Amino acid sequence: MSAAPAAASPPRRVVICGGGVVGACTAYFLSTHAASPTVPTLVEKCAPACAASGKAGGFLALDWCDSTPALSRLARASFALHRRLADALGGADAYGFRPVHTLSVLLPTHPGPAPASPHPRLPPWVDPSASAAPPRELGTPDTTAQFHPGLFTKAVLAASGAEVVIGEVERVVARDGRVAGVVVKGRDAVVDADAVVLALGPWSGRLEVVREVFDVSGLKAHSIVLRPREPEKITPHCLFLSYQPEPGAKMLDPEVYPRPTGEVYICGMSKDENPPDDPATITGEPDSIAMLHKIAGKVSSQLKKEEGAEVVAEQACYLPCTTDGLPVIGEIPGVKGCYVATGHSCWGILNGPATGAALAELILDGKSKIVGLDPFSPARFLKRRSRRGA
Ligand SMILES: Cc1cc2nc3c(=O)[nH]c(=O)nc-3n(C[C@H](O)[C@H](O)[C@H](O)COP(=O)(O)OP(=O)(O)OC[C@H]3O[C@@H](n4cnc5c(N)ncnc54)[C@H](O)[C@@H]3O)c2cc1C
């Protein structure tokens, strides 16, 4: 009697490596799969959402990825899933999900005289002198939304029921071209698995099985979180700023996201740099943090430390970047049952749900229906490498 090939039946033991938004969403959609719900084990080195997924802005946009068709399909599917998840998980209370207005604001290099009356589009908590030109509308509550990304990541992970193991994945174990498990530092036995998902953000390339196929680099970005003097005055308006600190200096593009808790998150100041081994040791650079405070004070006197704004956090984290700017989502060539999902750059919070849902379908059904994964396949890098080598 010949046994059915292993790939024909859905895997029973799935191990996800990495507890960021991508790993957490994958856990959720595996465990809520209609035909073959599968509760995975998730191995996280530090703590769920300890890296970019806990320190990001949490801004979502329906159509801002439309210039790249493959990414547009992922983003639009994910935006819709975010709405469904917010309904299913009580997102407004659990993680501050809310639709927002989004504006582009040009901060003046040197403040001029305050205009006689503020531009009607400018939110009341933004100082009238903060806008050197009429603000432009970038998104409406139908097309843009926002939440606390760390609370979201923890909420979807909790709802998945996944067993969370704190430990560092050192390598993937494969036998006869098929995944067999992962080695976790300090553990004698291999953690057995029929399927493994590598969702290690900018650390993905530290594993040989990934490094052999493609490169993942980090981009360090800074953020501060402030509690304004009068939090009740802060309206749901996200601001995308353009600011030149000095004439002739590089233009900066910081972002300001008020949260329903009354806190205001401000991010920007990035540079190419790979993350340290331990996510817990990441700190912001003083110059970059100081510039974010300067910008916050220019946007609103409510956000000035000197005028009573409380500093809740000063931090940094790393975007996971690929060489062609597209995420990598799919099975690793040559290692059946070993999947990777990384390289989401500045849109990982937005695109986490569609990535997780697509991977869950690929793993459990053999094919993703929610969004086509061909453009995101890791195999694209092998083809390029072999062309370069030819
Ligand atoms: C300042 C800033 C603002 C952003 N704002 C937004 C936004 O508004 N909207 C948006 O859509 N995106 C935003 N992003 C992008 C988004 O944060 C990332 O794309 C996303 O968080 C990446 O998620 P991830 O799960 O791939 O990686 P990460 O969040 O980096 O998670 C990877 C996890 O893997 C763990 N890990 C690493 N190595 C190991 C190991 N060997 N074993 C076990 N675990 C390991 C880490 O501890 C970490 O928890 C922002 C990013 C930054 C930096």
The ligand as an SDF file (V2000), in Angstrom:
LIG
                    3D

 53 58  0  0  0  0  0  0  0  0999 V2000
    9.3510   53.9620   12.9170 C   0  0  0  0  0  0  0  0  0  0  0  0
    8.5130   52.9840   12.1510 C   0  0  0  0  0  0  0  0  0  0  0  0
    7.1750   53.2810   11.8990 C   0  0  0  0  0  0  0  0  0  0  0  0
    6.3830   52.3870   11.1510 C   0  0  0  0  0  0  0  0  0  0  0  0
    5.0800   52.6880   10.9330 N   0  0  0  0  0  0  0  0  0  0  0  0
    4.2990   51.8320   10.2180 C   0  0  0  0  0  0  0  0  0  0  0  0
    2.9470   52.1350    9.9810 C   0  0  0  0  0  0  0  0  0  0  0  0
    2.4380   53.1560   10.4270 O   0  0  0  0  0  0  0  0  0  0  0  0
    2.2190   51.2710    9.1930 N   0  0  0  0  0  0  0  0  0  0  0  0
    2.7500   50.1310    8.6800 C   0  0  0  0  0  0  0  0  0  0  0  0
    2.0580   49.4080    7.9630 O   0  0  0  0  0  0  0  0  0  0  0  0
    4.0500   49.7890    8.9590 N   0  0  0  0  0  0  0  0  0  0  0  0
    4.8270   50.6130    9.6860 C   0  0  0  0  0  0  0  0  0  0  0  0
    6.1390   50.3040    9.9350 N   0  0  0  0  0  0  0  0  0  0  0  0
    6.6940   49.0500    9.3950 C   0  0  0  0  0  0  0  0  0  0  0  0
    6.3720   47.8640   10.3110 C   0  0  0  0  0  0  0  0  0  0  0  0
    6.6370   48.2080   11.6390 O   0  0  0  0  0  0  0  0  0  0  0  0
    7.2120   46.6370    9.9080 C   0  0  0  0  0  0  0  0  0  0  0  0
    7.1280   46.4020    8.5230 O   0  0  0  0  0  0  0  0  0  0  0  0
    6.6680   45.3950   10.6470 C   0  0  0  0  0  0  0  0  0  0  0  0
    6.5670   45.6440   12.0340 O   0  0  0  0  0  0  0  0  0  0  0  0
    7.5590   44.1870   10.4020 C   0  0  0  0  0  0  0  0  0  0  0  0
    6.9930   43.1240   11.1170 O   0  0  0  0  0  0  0  0  0  0  0  0
    7.7210   41.7160   11.2160 P   0  0  0  0  0  0  0  0  0  0  0  0
    6.8210   40.8110   11.9650 O   0  0  0  0  0  0  0  0  0  0  0  0
    8.1630   41.3130    9.8540 O   0  0  0  0  0  0  0  0  0  0  0  0
    9.0820   42.0180   12.0120 O   0  0  0  0  0  0  0  0  0  0  0  0
    9.4090   42.4900   13.5120 P   0  0  0  0  0  0  0  0  0  0  0  0
    8.3430   43.3250   14.0900 O   0  0  0  0  0  0  0  0  0  0  0  0
   10.7940   43.0420   13.4420 O   0  0  0  0  0  0  0  0  0  0  0  0
    9.4010   41.1250   14.3090 O   0  0  0  0  0  0  0  0  0  0  0  0
   10.4100   40.1620   14.1640 C   0  0  0  0  0  0  0  0  0  0  0  0
   10.4530   39.3820   15.4670 C   0  0  0  0  0  0  0  0  0  0  0  0
   11.3910   38.3020   15.3320 O   0  0  0  0  0  0  0  0  0  0  0  0
   12.0560   38.1570   16.5660 C   0  0  0  0  0  0  0  0  0  0  0  0
   13.3100   37.4270   16.3330 N   0  0  0  0  0  0  0  0  0  0  0  0
   14.4380   37.8770   15.7120 C   0  0  0  0  0  0  0  0  0  0  0  0
   15.3500   36.8950   15.6400 N   0  0  0  0  0  0  0  0  0  0  0  0
   14.7990   35.8040   16.2380 C   0  0  0  0  0  0  0  0  0  0  0  0
   15.2380   34.4640   16.4550 C   0  0  0  0  0  0  0  0  0  0  0  0
   16.4460   34.0500   16.0150 N   0  0  0  0  0  0  0  0  0  0  0  0
   14.4200   33.5970   17.0710 N   0  0  0  0  0  0  0  0  0  0  0  0
   13.1700   33.9810   17.4890 C   0  0  0  0  0  0  0  0  0  0  0  0
   12.7000   35.2450   17.2980 N   0  0  0  0  0  0  0  0  0  0  0  0
   13.5040   36.1450   16.6760 C   0  0  0  0  0  0  0  0  0  0  0  0
   12.2540   39.5680   17.0660 C   0  0  0  0  0  0  0  0  0  0  0  0
   12.4870   39.6090   18.4640 O   0  0  0  0  0  0  0  0  0  0  0  0
   10.9480   40.2260   16.6430 C   0  0  0  0  0  0  0  0  0  0  0  0
    9.9740   40.1750   17.6800 O   0  0  0  0  0  0  0  0  0  0  0  0
    6.9440   51.1730   10.6800 C   0  0  0  0  0  0  0  0  0  0  0  0
    8.2720   50.8660   10.9660 C   0  0  0  0  0  0  0  0  0  0  0  0
    9.0560   51.7600   11.6870 C   0  0  0  0  0  0  0  0  0  0  0  0
   10.4890   51.4010   11.9660 C   0  0  0  0  0  0  0  0  0  0  0  0
  1  2  1  0
  2  3  1  0
  2 52  2  0
  3  4  2  0
  4  5  1  0
  4 50  1  0
  5  6  2  0
  6  7  1  0
  6 13  1  0
  7  8  2  0
  7  9  1  0
  9 10  1  0
 10 11  2  0
 10 12  1  0
 12 13  2  0
 13 14  1  0
 14 15  1  0
 14 50  1  0
 15 16  1  0
 16 17  1  0
 16 18  1  0
 18 19  1  0
 18 20  1  0
 20 21  1  0
 20 22  1  0
 22 23  1  0
 23 24  1  0
 24 25  2  0
 24 26  1  0
 24 27  1  0
 27 28  1  0
 28 29  2  0
 28 30  1  0
 28 31  1  0
 31 32  1  0
 32 33  1  0
 33 34  1  0
 33 48  1  0
 34 35  1  0
 35 36  1  0
 35 46  1  0
 36 37  1  0
 36 45  1  0
 37 38  2  0
 38 39  1  0
 39 40  1  0
 39 45  2  0
 40 41  1  0
 40 42  2  0
 42 43  1  0
 43 44  2  0
 44 45  1  0
 46 47  1  0
 46 48  1  0
 48 49  1  0
 50 51  2  0
 51 52  1  0
 52 53  1  0
M  END
$$$$
